[in-house]
């Protein structure tokens, strides 16, 4: 399972078989040329903070609330830039919202679906990952990748995110998804670049220790070895 809430639901339904919690993973090779020292230094020195949304464009994933928050911050004079990367049923609404940004329209890029080297370049060149999702997430890969690339996170305590995310240290957890809360979260990070750099280092370190594909594969192998050896009990695999 990818989240403790899924395990708990199965228990409520009467499932008493052993349940093991795992994670999606970040491909090791994505980070072959990445430098966290370089990323942290860039965050501390930048004048224009680059915000990334990288996910499917679904209503429940908060892209419209993010766009409204960015519009308000730009109107207030914030030096920020937003990239919306992804595709989905909200693309038309996203394009319509950006068309109303007026003189700040060049501060938002609609990148569409990205993959491969372009995705890596995006993760490397942006400073904050904002994913204000209320969707029933498992363990969203894009969020783990953003952490690995040293990005502080703004998100919500849903799915597997709530099992590990430390509010105030890894970024900001939103209790509700609305433009006001997203504005406040972004403003609190954009205004303190030294804090952003500390979060960048923490998130990179945490992701490297917990979310790399090689680490996840070894955890899965260990689980299978214990199962085949008859060592796993319902209690031992739930933690």
C-alpha positions as CSV (number, residue, x, y, z in Angstrom):
1,X,0.0,0.0,0.0
2,X,1.1,3.6,-0.7
3,X,-0.6,5.2,2.3
4,X,-1.5,4.3,5.9
5,X,-5.1,5.6,5.3
6,X,-5.5,2.9,2.7
7,X,-4.2,0.2,5.1
8,X,-6.6,1.5,7.8
9,X,-9.5,1.4,5.4
10,X,-8.8,-2.2,4.6
11,X,-8.6,-3.0,8.3
12,X,-12.0,-1.4,8.8
13,X,-13.4,-3.6,6.0
14,X,-12.2,-6.7,7.8
15,X,-9.0,-7.5,5.9
16,X,-6.6,-9.2,8.4
17,X,-3.9,-10.3,6.1
18,X,-0.4,-8.8,6.4
19,X,-0.2,-5.3,4.8
20,X,3.0,-3.7,3.8
21,X,3.5,0.0,3.2
22,X,5.7,1.0,0.3
23,X,6.3,4.0,-2.0
24,X,6.5,5.1,-5.6
25,X,10.0,6.0,-6.5
26,X,12.4,8.5,-8.2
27,X,14.6,7.0,-10.9
28,X,18.2,7.2,-9.7
29,X,19.4,8.3,-13.2
30,X,17.3,11.5,-13.1
31,X,19.7,12.9,-10.5
32,X,23.0,11.9,-12.1
33,X,24.1,15.6,-12.8
34,X,22.1,17.3,-10.1
35,X,23.9,19.3,-7.4
36,X,22.0,20.3,-4.2
37,X,24.7,22.8,-3.3
38,X,24.1,24.4,-6.7
39,X,20.4,24.4,-6.3
40,X,20.5,25.8,-2.7
41,X,22.9,28.6,-3.8
42,X,20.6,29.5,-6.7
43,X,17.6,29.7,-4.5
44,X,19.4,32.0,-2.1
45,X,20.6,34.3,-4.9
46,X,17.6,34.4,-7.3
47,X,15.5,37.5,-7.7
48,X,12.6,35.8,-9.4
49,X,11.2,32.7,-7.7
50,X,10.1,30.0,-10.1
51,X,7.0,28.0,-9.0
52,X,6.2,24.6,-10.6
53,X,2.9,22.7,-10.9
54,X,3.6,19.3,-12.5
55,X,0.6,17.0,-12.4
56,X,-2.5,16.1,-14.3
57,X,-4.9,19.0,-14.7
58,X,-7.8,17.8,-12.6
59,X,-10.1,20.1,-10.7
60,X,-9.4,18.3,-7.4
61,X,-5.6,18.8,-7.8
62,X,-5.8,22.6,-7.2
63,X,-4.4,24.1,-10.4
64,X,-7.2,26.8,-10.5
65,X,-6.6,27.8,-6.9
66,X,-2.9,28.1,-7.7
67,X,-3.5,30.2,-10.7
68,X,-5.7,32.6,-8.8
69,X,-3.1,32.8,-6.0
70,X,-0.3,33.6,-8.4
71,X,-2.4,36.2,-10.1
72,X,-3.0,38.0,-6.8
73,X,0.7,37.8,-5.8
74,X,1.7,39.3,-9.2
75,X,-0.8,42.1,-8.8
76,X,0.8,42.8,-5.4
77,X,4.2,43.0,-7.0
78,X,5.7,39.6,-6.2
79,X,8.6,38.7,-8.5
80,X,7.5,35.1,-9.3
81,X,7.1,32.9,-12.3
82,X,4.7,29.9,-12.6
83,X,5.0,26.9,-14.9
84,X,2.0,24.7,-15.3
85,X,3.1,21.3,-16.7
86,X,0.6,18.6,-17.4
87,X,-2.5,17.8,-19.4
88,X,-6.1,16.9,-18.5
89,X,-9.7,18.0,-18.5
90,X,-8.9,21.4,-16.9
91,X,-6.6,22.6,-19.7
92,X,-9.2,24.8,-21.3
93,X,-10.0,26.4,-18.0
94,X,-6.2,26.9,-17.3
95,X,-5.7,28.6,-20.7
96,X,-8.7,30.9,-20.1
97,X,-7.5,31.9,-16.6
98,X,-4.0,32.7,-17.9
99,X,-5.5,34.8,-20.7
100,X,-7.0,37.1,-18.0
101,X,-3.6,37.8,-16.4
102,X,-3.2,40.9,-18.6
103,X,0.3,42.4,-18.3
104,X,1.4,39.5,-16.2
105,X,0.6,36.9,-18.8
106,X,4.2,36.4,-19.6
107,X,4.8,35.3,-16.0
108,X,2.9,32.0,-16.6
109,X,4.0,29.2,-18.9
110,X,1.6,26.4,-19.9
111,X,4.0,23.7,-20.8
112,X,1.6,20.8,-21.3
113,X,2.7,17.2,-20.8
114,X,6.5,16.9,-20.2
115,X,8.8,13.9,-19.9
116,X,12.4,12.9,-20.2
117,X,15.1,15.6,-20.3
118,X,12.5,18.4,-20.5
119,X,11.0,17.2,-17.2
120,X,14.4,17.0,-15.6
121,X,15.3,20.5,-16.7
122,X,12.0,21.8,-15.3
123,X,12.6,20.2,-11.9
124,X,16.1,21.5,-11.8
125,X,15.3,25.1,-12.8
126,X,12.3,25.7,-10.5
127,X,12.4,26.7,-6.8
128,X,9.0,25.8,-5.3
129,X,6.7,22.9,-6.1
130,X,3.1,23.8,-5.5
131,X,0.6,20.9,-5.6
132,X,-2.5,21.9,-3.6
133,X,-4.4,18.7,-4.2
134,X,-7.5,17.4,-2.4
135,X,-7.5,14.4,-4.7
136,X,-7.3,10.9,-3.2
137,X,-3.6,10.7,-3.9
138,X,-1.5,7.6,-3.2
139,X,2.2,8.7,-3.2
140,X,2.4,11.3,-6.1
141,X,5.6,10.7,-8.0
142,X,6.0,14.3,-9.1
143,X,6.1,15.5,-5.5
144,X,8.8,13.0,-4.6
145,X,10.8,14.0,-7.7
146,X,10.5,17.7,-6.8
147,X,11.8,16.9,-3.3
148,X,14.7,15.0,-4.8
149,X,15.5,18.1,-6.9
150,X,15.7,20.3,-3.8
151,X,12.3,22.0,-4.0
152,X,10.3,23.1,-1.0
153,X,6.7,21.8,-1.3
154,X,3.3,23.3,-0.9
155,X,0.6,20.6,-0.7
156,X,-2.1,19.0,1.3
157,X,-2.1,16.1,3.9
158,X,-3.8,13.6,1.6
159,X,-2.9,10.0,0.8
160,X,0.7,9.0,1.5
161,X,1.8,12.6,1.8
162,X,0.6,12.8,5.4
163,X,2.7,9.8,6.4
164,X,6.0,11.6,6.1
165,X,5.6,15.3,5.3
166,X,6.8,17.7,8.1
167,X,4.9,21.0,7.9
168,X,7.3,24.0,8.2
169,X,10.4,21.9,7.5
170,X,9.7,20.4,4.1
171,X,7.4,23.2,3.0
172,X,3.8,24.1,3.9
173,X,0.8,21.8,4.3
174,X,-2.5,23.4,3.4
175,X,-5.5,22.4,5.6
176,X,-7.9,23.7,3.0
177,X,-7.5,24.3,-0.8
178,X,-8.5,27.9,-1.5
179,X,-6.7,30.8,-3.1
180,X,-6.2,32.7,0.2
181,X,-4.4,29.8,1.8
182,X,-2.2,29.2,-1.3
183,X,-1.4,32.9,-1.4
184,X,-0.3,32.9,2.3
185,X,1.8,29.7,1.8
186,X,3.6,31.0,-1.3
187,X,4.1,34.5,0.3
188,X,5.7,32.9,3.4
189,X,8.2,31.0,1.3
190,X,9.0,33.5,-1.4
191,X,9.8,36.2,1.2
192,X,12.4,34.0,3.0
193,X,14.9,32.6,0.5
194,X,17.3,31.4,3.3
195,X,14.5,29.3,4.7
196,X,13.8,28.0,1.2
197,X,17.4,26.9,0.8
198,X,17.3,25.0,4.1
199,X,14.1,23.3,3.0
200,X,15.7,22.4,-0.3
201,X,18.6,20.6,1.4
202,X,16.3,18.8,3.8
203,X,13.9,17.6,1.0
204,X,16.8,16.5,-1.2
205,X,18.4,14.5,1.7
206,X,15.0,12.9,2.7
207,X,14.2,11.9,-0.9
208,X,17.7,10.4,-1.5
209,X,17.3,8.3,1.7
210,X,13.7,7.2,1.1
211,X,12.4,7.6,-2.4
212,X,15.2,6.5,-4.8
213,X,14.1,3.6,-7.0
214,X,17.1,1.6,-5.9
215,X,16.1,2.0,-2.2
216,X,12.4,1.2,-2.9
217,X,13.5,-1.9,-4.9
218,X,15.6,-3.2,-2.0
219,X,12.8,-2.6,0.5
220,X,10.5,-4.6,-1.8
221,X,13.0,-7.4,-2.1
222,X,13.4,-7.5,1.7
223,X,9.6,-7.8,2.1
224,X,9.4,-10.6,-0.5
225,X,12.3,-12.4,1.2
226,X,10.7,-12.2,4.6
227,X,7.3,-13.4,3.2
228,X,8.8,-16.4,1.4
229,X,10.8,-17.2,4.6
230,X,7.6,-17.1,6.6
231,X,8.8,-14.2,8.8
232,X,6.1,-11.7,8.1
233,X,3.2,-11.3,10.4
234,X,0.3,-8.8,10.2
235,X,1.9,-6.8,13.0
236,X,5.5,-6.6,11.6
237,X,4.6,-5.4,8.2
238,X,2.3,-2.6,9.1
239,X,5.0,-0.3,10.4
